Amino acid sequence: MRLLRNFHLTKLKQNFILFLRARAFTEAFKKNKLNKELSIPIERGN
């Protein structure tokens, strides 16, 4: 029973880490997209 509970906790922790990583990736992607949109006119100016 204790083993099962430990396994469940590990699973939850993994899911949480994956969730955080996905959120961080999404945020970085949004920022990257914004930066690209902002830098396009500058690149055209060159």
mmCIF file of the N, C-alpha and C atoms, coordinates in Angstrom:
data_MODEL
# 
_entry.id   MODEL 
# 
loop_
_atom_site.group_PDB 
_atom_site.id 
_atom_site.type_symbol 
_atom_site.label_atom_id 
_atom_site.label_alt_id 
_atom_site.label_comp_id 
_atom_site.label_asym_id 
_atom_site.label_entity_id 
_atom_site.label_seq_id 
_atom_site.pdbx_PDB_ins_code 
_atom_site.Cartn_x 
_atom_site.Cartn_y 
_atom_site.Cartn_z 
_atom_site.occupancy 
_atom_site.B_iso_or_equiv 
_atom_site.pdbx_formal_charge 
_atom_site.auth_seq_id 
_atom_site.auth_comp_id 
_atom_site.auth_asym_id 
_atom_site.auth_atom_id 
_atom_site.pdbx_PDB_model_num 
ATOM 1   N N  . MET A 1 1  ? 0.830  -1.204 0.000   1.00 0.00 ? 1  MET A N  1 
ATOM 2   C CA . MET A 1 1  ? 0.000  0.000  0.000   1.00 0.00 ? 1  MET A CA 1 
ATOM 3   C C  . MET A 1 1  ? 0.869  1.260  0.000   1.00 0.00 ? 1  MET A C  1 
ATOM 4   N N  . ARG A 1 2  ? 1.929  1.252  0.839   1.00 0.00 ? 2  ARG A N  1 
ATOM 5   C CA . ARG A 1 2  ? 2.802  2.417  0.893   1.00 0.00 ? 2  ARG A CA 1 
ATOM 6   C C  . ARG A 1 2  ? 3.510  2.626  -0.448  1.00 0.00 ? 2  ARG A C  1 
ATOM 7   N N  . LEU A 1 3  ? 3.883  1.519  -1.071  1.00 0.00 ? 3  LEU A N  1 
ATOM 8   C CA . LEU A 1 3  ? 4.571  1.586  -2.359  1.00 0.00 ? 3  LEU A CA 1 
ATOM 9   C C  . LEU A 1 3  ? 3.675  2.256  -3.397  1.00 0.00 ? 3  LEU A C  1 
ATOM 10  N N  . LEU A 1 4  ? 2.411  1.877  -3.371  1.00 0.00 ? 4  LEU A N  1 
ATOM 11  C CA . LEU A 1 4  ? 1.443  2.422  -4.316  1.00 0.00 ? 4  LEU A CA 1 
ATOM 12  C C  . LEU A 1 4  ? 1.295  3.928  -4.117  1.00 0.00 ? 4  LEU A C  1 
ATOM 13  N N  . ARG A 1 5  ? 1.260  4.339  -2.840  1.00 0.00 ? 5  ARG A N  1 
ATOM 14  C CA . ARG A 1 5  ? 1.108  5.757  -2.539  1.00 0.00 ? 5  ARG A CA 1 
ATOM 15  C C  . ARG A 1 5  ? 2.337  6.531  -3.010  1.00 0.00 ? 5  ARG A C  1 
ATOM 16  N N  . ASN A 1 6  ? 3.500  5.966  -2.795  1.00 0.00 ? 6  ASN A N  1 
ATOM 17  C CA . ASN A 1 6  ? 4.738  6.604  -3.246  1.00 0.00 ? 6  ASN A CA 1 
ATOM 18  C C  . ASN A 1 6  ? 4.744  6.746  -4.761  1.00 0.00 ? 6  ASN A C  1 
ATOM 19  N N  . PHE A 1 7  ? 4.286  5.702  -5.434  1.00 0.00 ? 7  PHE A N  1 
ATOM 20  C CA . PHE A 1 7  ? 4.227  5.729  -6.891  1.00 0.00 ? 7  PHE A CA 1 
ATOM 21  C C  . PHE A 1 7  ? 3.289  6.840  -7.348  1.00 0.00 ? 7  PHE A C  1 
ATOM 22  N N  . HIS A 1 8  ? 2.150  6.958  -6.660  1.00 0.00 ? 8  HIS A N  1 
ATOM 23  C CA . HIS A 1 8  ? 1.162  7.976  -7.002  1.00 0.00 ? 8  HIS A CA 1 
ATOM 24  C C  . HIS A 1 8  ? 1.751  9.374  -6.838  1.00 0.00 ? 8  HIS A C  1 
ATOM 25  N N  . LEU A 1 9  ? 2.488  9.576  -5.745  1.00 0.00 ? 9  LEU A N  1 
ATOM 26  C CA . LEU A 1 9  ? 3.115  10.875 -5.495  1.00 0.00 ? 9  LEU A CA 1 
ATOM 27  C C  . LEU A 1 9  ? 4.144  11.206 -6.570  1.00 0.00 ? 9  LEU A C  1 
ATOM 28  N N  . THR A 1 10 ? 4.913  10.210 -6.958  1.00 0.00 ? 10 THR A N  1 
ATOM 29  C CA . THR A 1 10 ? 5.921  10.425 -8.002  1.00 0.00 ? 10 THR A CA 1 
ATOM 30  C C  . THR A 1 10 ? 5.234  10.806 -9.308  1.00 0.00 ? 10 THR A C  1 
ATOM 31  N N  . LYS A 1 11 ? 4.128  10.126 -9.585  1.00 0.00 ? 11 LYS A N  1 
ATOM 32  C CA . LYS A 1 11 ? 3.373  10.395 -10.804 1.00 0.00 ? 11 LYS A CA 1 
ATOM 33  C C  . LYS A 1 11 ? 2.858  11.835 -10.786 1.00 0.00 ? 11 LYS A C  1 
ATOM 34  N N  . LEU A 1 12 ? 2.307  12.231 -9.659  1.00 0.00 ? 12 LEU A N  1 
ATOM 35  C CA . LEU A 1 12 ? 1.796  13.595 -9.523  1.00 0.00 ? 12 LEU A CA 1 
ATOM 36  C C  . LEU A 1 12 ? 2.908  14.617 -9.710  1.00 0.00 ? 12 LEU A C  1 
ATOM 37  N N  . LYS A 1 13 ? 4.053  14.336 -9.103  1.00 0.00 ? 13 LYS A N  1 
ATOM 38  C CA . LYS A 1 13 ? 5.199  15.241 -9.203  1.00 0.00 ? 13 LYS A CA 1 
ATOM 39  C C  . LYS A 1 13 ? 5.642  15.371 -10.656 1.00 0.00 ? 13 LYS A C  1 
ATOM 40  N N  . GLN A 1 14 ? 5.697  14.245 -11.348 1.00 0.00 ? 14 GLN A N  1 
ATOM 41  C CA . GLN A 1 14 ? 6.103  14.254 -12.761 1.00 0.00 ? 14 GLN A CA 1 
ATOM 42  C C  . GLN A 1 14 ? 5.124  15.075 -13.589 1.00 0.00 ? 14 GLN A C  1 
ATOM 43  N N  . ASN A 1 15 ? 3.817  14.864 -13.340 1.00 0.00 ? 15 ASN A N  1 
ATOM 44  C CA . ASN A 1 15 ? 2.802  15.610 -14.080 1.00 0.00 ? 15 ASN A CA 1 
ATOM 45  C C  . ASN A 1 15 ? 2.924  17.101 -13.817 1.00 0.00 ? 15 ASN A C  1 
ATOM 46  N N  . PHE A 1 16 ? 3.199  17.446 -12.556 1.00 0.00 ? 16 PHE A N  1 
ATOM 47  C CA . PHE A 1 16 ? 3.339  18.850 -12.178 1.00 0.00 ? 16 PHE A CA 1 
ATOM 48  C C  . PHE A 1 16 ? 4.532  19.481 -12.880 1.00 0.00 ? 16 PHE A C  1 
ATOM 49  N N  . ILE A 1 17 ? 5.647  18.757 -12.899 1.00 0.00 ? 17 ILE A N  1 
ATOM 50  C CA . ILE A 1 17 ? 6.859  19.248 -13.561 1.00 0.00 ? 17 ILE A CA 1 
ATOM 51  C C  . ILE A 1 17 ? 6.610  19.419 -15.060 1.00 0.00 ? 17 ILE A C  1 
ATOM 52  N N  . LEU A 1 18 ? 5.918  18.446 -15.647 1.00 0.00 ? 18 LEU A N  1 
ATOM 53  C CA . LEU A 1 18 ? 5.595  18.537 -17.070 1.00 0.00 ? 18 LEU A CA 1 
ATOM 54  C C  . LEU A 1 18 ? 4.707  19.743 -17.334 1.00 0.00 ? 18 LEU A C  1 
ATOM 55  N N  . PHE A 1 19 ? 3.739  19.966 -16.426 1.00 0.00 ? 19 PHE A N  1 
ATOM 56  C CA . PHE A 1 19 ? 2.823  21.094 -16.570 1.00 0.00 ? 19 PHE A CA 1 
ATOM 57  C C  . PHE A 1 19 ? 3.584  22.412 -16.507 1.00 0.00 ? 19 PHE A C  1 
ATOM 58  N N  . LEU A 1 20 ? 4.484  22.517 -15.532 1.00 0.00 ? 20 LEU A N  1 
ATOM 59  C CA . LEU A 1 20 ? 5.280  23.739 -15.384 1.00 0.00 ? 20 LEU A CA 1 
ATOM 60  C C  . LEU A 1 20 ? 6.161  23.967 -16.599 1.00 0.00 ? 20 LEU A C  1 
ATOM 61  N N  . ARG A 1 21 ? 6.759  22.883 -17.082 1.00 0.00 ? 21 ARG A N  1 
ATOM 62  C CA . ARG A 1 21 ? 7.650  22.982 -18.239 1.00 0.00 ? 21 ARG A CA 1 
ATOM 63  C C  . ARG A 1 21 ? 6.867  23.428 -19.466 1.00 0.00 ? 21 ARG A C  1 
ATOM 64  N N  . ALA A 1 22 ? 5.679  22.868 -19.634 1.00 0.00 ? 22 ALA A N  1 
ATOM 65  C CA . ALA A 1 22 ? 4.837  23.227 -20.776 1.00 0.00 ? 22 ALA A CA 1 
ATOM 66  C C  . ALA A 1 22 ? 4.440  24.698 -20.699 1.00 0.00 ? 22 ALA A C  1 
ATOM 67  N N  . ARG A 1 23 ? 4.130  25.152 -19.476 1.00 0.00 ? 23 ARG A N  1 
ATOM 68  C CA . ARG A 1 23 ? 3.742  26.547 -19.304 1.00 0.00 ? 23 ARG A CA 1 
ATOM 69  C C  . ARG A 1 23 ? 4.909  27.471 -19.605 1.00 0.00 ? 23 ARG A C  1 
ATOM 70  N N  . ALA A 1 24 ? 6.082  27.113 -19.106 1.00 0.00 ? 24 ALA A N  1 
ATOM 71  C CA . ALA A 1 24 ? 7.281  27.918 -19.347 1.00 0.00 ? 24 ALA A CA 1 
ATOM 72  C C  . ALA A 1 24 ? 7.590  27.967 -20.840 1.00 0.00 ? 24 ALA A C  1 
ATOM 73  N N  . PHE A 1 25 ? 7.418  26.818 -21.510 1.00 0.00 ? 25 PHE A N  1 
ATOM 74  C CA . PHE A 1 25 ? 7.673  26.743 -22.948 1.00 0.00 ? 25 PHE A CA 1 
ATOM 75  C C  . PHE A 1 25 ? 6.704  27.640 -23.705 1.00 0.00 ? 25 PHE A C  1 
ATOM 76  N N  . THR A 1 26 ? 5.416  27.606 -23.283 1.00 0.00 ? 26 THR A N  1 
ATOM 77  C CA . THR A 1 26 ? 4.405  28.432 -23.942 1.00 0.00 ? 26 THR A CA 1 
ATOM 78  C C  . THR A 1 26 ? 4.729  29.904 -23.777 1.00 0.00 ? 26 THR A C  1 
ATOM 79  N N  . GLU A 1 27 ? 5.113  30.289 -22.556 1.00 0.00 ? 27 GLU A N  1 
ATOM 80  C CA . GLU A 1 27 ? 5.463  31.687 -22.280 1.00 0.00 ? 27 GLU A CA 1 
ATOM 81  C C  . GLU A 1 27 ? 6.649  32.118 -23.138 1.00 0.00 ? 27 GLU A C  1 
ATOM 82  N N  . ALA A 1 28 ? 7.668  31.275 -23.191 1.00 0.00 ? 28 ALA A N  1 
ATOM 83  C CA . ALA A 1 28 ? 8.862  31.580 -23.982 1.00 0.00 ? 28 ALA A CA 1 
ATOM 84  C C  . ALA A 1 28 ? 8.500  31.691 -25.455 1.00 0.00 ? 28 ALA A C  1 
ATOM 85  N N  . PHE A 1 29 ? 7.605  30.814 -25.904 1.00 0.00 ? 29 PHE A N  1 
ATOM 86  C CA . PHE A 1 29 ? 7.183  30.821 -27.301 1.00 0.00 ? 29 PHE A CA 1 
ATOM 87  C C  . PHE A 1 29 ? 6.456  32.117 -27.631 1.00 0.00 ? 29 PHE A C  1 
ATOM 88  N N  . LYS A 1 30 ? 5.560  32.539 -26.725 1.00 0.00 ? 30 LYS A N  1 
ATOM 89  C CA . LYS A 1 30 ? 4.827  33.791 -26.938 1.00 0.00 ? 30 LYS A CA 1 
ATOM 90  C C  . LYS A 1 30 ? 5.788  34.964 -27.017 1.00 0.00 ? 30 LYS A C  1 
ATOM 91  N N  . LYS A 1 31 ? 6.746  35.007 -26.086 1.00 0.00 ? 31 LYS A N  1 
ATOM 92  C CA . LYS A 1 31 ? 7.726  36.098 -26.065 1.00 0.00 ? 31 LYS A CA 1 
ATOM 93  C C  . LYS A 1 31 ? 8.556  36.077 -27.340 1.00 0.00 ? 31 LYS A C  1 
ATOM 94  N N  . ASN A 1 32 ? 8.965  34.886 -27.754 1.00 0.00 ? 32 ASN A N  1 
ATOM 95  C CA . ASN A 1 32 ? 9.770  34.733 -28.955 1.00 0.00 ? 32 ASN A CA 1 
ATOM 96  C C  . ASN A 1 32 ? 8.992  35.232 -30.166 1.00 0.00 ? 32 ASN A C  1 
ATOM 97  N N  . LYS A 1 33 ? 7.698  34.875 -30.232 1.00 0.00 ? 33 LYS A N  1 
ATOM 98  C CA . LYS A 1 33 ? 6.847  35.279 -31.340 1.00 0.00 ? 33 LYS A CA 1 
ATOM 99  C C  . LYS A 1 33 ? 6.745  36.799 -31.378 1.00 0.00 ? 33 LYS A C  1 
ATOM 100 N N  . LEU A 1 34 ? 6.543  37.399 -30.211 1.00 0.00 ? 34 LEU A N  1 
ATOM 101 C CA . LEU A 1 34 ? 6.453  38.857 -30.126 1.00 0.00 ? 34 LEU A CA 1 
ATOM 102 C C  . LEU A 1 34 ? 7.757  39.501 -30.566 1.00 0.00 ? 34 LEU A C  1 
ATOM 103 N N  . ASN A 1 35 ? 8.874  38.967 -30.109 1.00 0.00 ? 35 ASN A N  1 
ATOM 104 C CA . ASN A 1 35 ? 10.179 39.511 -30.468 1.00 0.00 ? 35 ASN A CA 1 
ATOM 105 C C  . ASN A 1 35 ? 10.408 39.427 -31.968 1.00 0.00 ? 35 ASN A C  1 
ATOM 106 N N  . LYS A 1 36 ? 9.995  38.306 -32.557 1.00 0.00 ? 36 LYS A N  1 
ATOM 107 C CA . LYS A 1 36 ? 10.166 38.148 -34.005 1.00 0.00 ? 36 LYS A CA 1 
ATOM 108 C C  . LYS A 1 36 ? 9.327  39.178 -34.747 1.00 0.00 ? 36 LYS A C  1 
ATOM 109 N N  . GLU A 1 37 ? 8.070  39.366 -34.305 1.00 0.00 ? 37 GLU A N  1 
ATOM 110 C CA . GLU A 1 37 ? 7.192  40.332 -34.961 1.00 0.00 ? 37 GLU A CA 1 
ATOM 111 C C  . GLU A 1 37 ? 7.751  41.743 -34.831 1.00 0.00 ? 37 GLU A C  1 
ATOM 112 N N  . LEU A 1 38 ? 8.376  42.033 -33.685 1.00 0.00 ? 38 LEU A N  1 
ATOM 113 C CA . LEU A 1 38 ? 8.933  43.364 -33.457 1.00 0.00 ? 38 LEU A CA 1 
ATOM 114 C C  . LEU A 1 38 ? 10.212 43.580 -34.260 1.00 0.00 ? 38 LEU A C  1 
ATOM 115 N N  . SER A 1 39 ? 10.972 42.507 -34.472 1.00 0.00 ? 39 SER A N  1 
ATOM 116 C CA . SER A 1 39 ? 12.278 42.658 -35.120 1.00 0.00 ? 39 SER A CA 1 
ATOM 117 C C  . SER A 1 39 ? 12.184 42.570 -36.642 1.00 0.00 ? 39 SER A C  1 
ATOM 118 N N  . ILE A 1 40 ? 11.036 42.190 -37.183 1.00 0.00 ? 40 ILE A N  1 
ATOM 119 C CA . ILE A 1 40 ? 10.897 42.073 -38.641 1.00 0.00 ? 40 ILE A CA 1 
ATOM 120 C C  . ILE A 1 40 ? 11.098 43.438 -39.325 1.00 0.00 ? 40 ILE A C  1 
ATOM 121 N N  . PRO A 1 41 ? 10.443 44.518 -38.841 1.00 0.00 ? 41 PRO A N  1 
ATOM 122 C CA . PRO A 1 41 ? 10.653 45.818 -39.501 1.00 0.00 ? 41 PRO A CA 1 
ATOM 123 C C  . PRO A 1 41 ? 12.104 46.278 -39.442 1.00 0.00 ? 41 PRO A C  1 
ATOM 124 N N  . ILE A 1 42 ? 12.791 45.981 -38.346 1.00 0.00 ? 42 ILE A N  1 
ATOM 125 C CA . ILE A 1 42 ? 14.194 46.369 -38.197 1.00 0.00 ? 42 ILE A CA 1 
ATOM 126 C C  . ILE A 1 42 ? 15.039 45.638 -39.240 1.00 0.00 ? 42 ILE A C  1 
ATOM 127 N N  . GLU A 1 43 ? 14.764 44.343 -39.406 1.00 0.00 ? 43 GLU A N  1 
ATOM 128 C CA . GLU A 1 43 ? 15.521 43.556 -40.381 1.00 0.00 ? 43 GLU A CA 1 
ATOM 129 C C  . GLU A 1 43 ? 15.262 44.068 -41.792 1.00 0.00 ? 43 GLU A C  1 
ATOM 130 N N  . ARG A 1 44 ? 14.048 44.483 -42.077 1.00 0.00 ? 44 ARG A N  1 
ATOM 131 C CA . ARG A 1 44 ? 13.727 45.006 -43.403 1.00 0.00 ? 44 ARG A CA 1 
ATOM 132 C C  . ARG A 1 44 ? 14.433 46.334 -43.641 1.00 0.00 ? 44 ARG A C  1 
ATOM 133 N N  . GLY A 1 45 ? 14.602 47.102 -42.560 1.00 0.00 ? 45 GLY A N  1 
ATOM 134 C CA . GLY A 1 45 ? 15.273 48.399 -42.656 1.00 0.00 ? 45 GLY A CA 1 
ATOM 135 C C  . GLY A 1 45 ? 16.719 48.246 -43.087 1.00 0.00 ? 45 GLY A C  1 
ATOM 136 N N  . ASN A 1 46 ? 17.350 47.163 -42.669 1.00 0.00 ? 46 ASN A N  1 
ATOM 137 C CA . ASN A 1 46 ? 18.727 46.912 -43.077 1.00 0.00 ? 46 ASN A CA 1 
ATOM 138 C C  . ASN A 1 46 ? 18.697 46.529 -44.518 1.00 0.00 ? 46 ASN A C  1 
# 
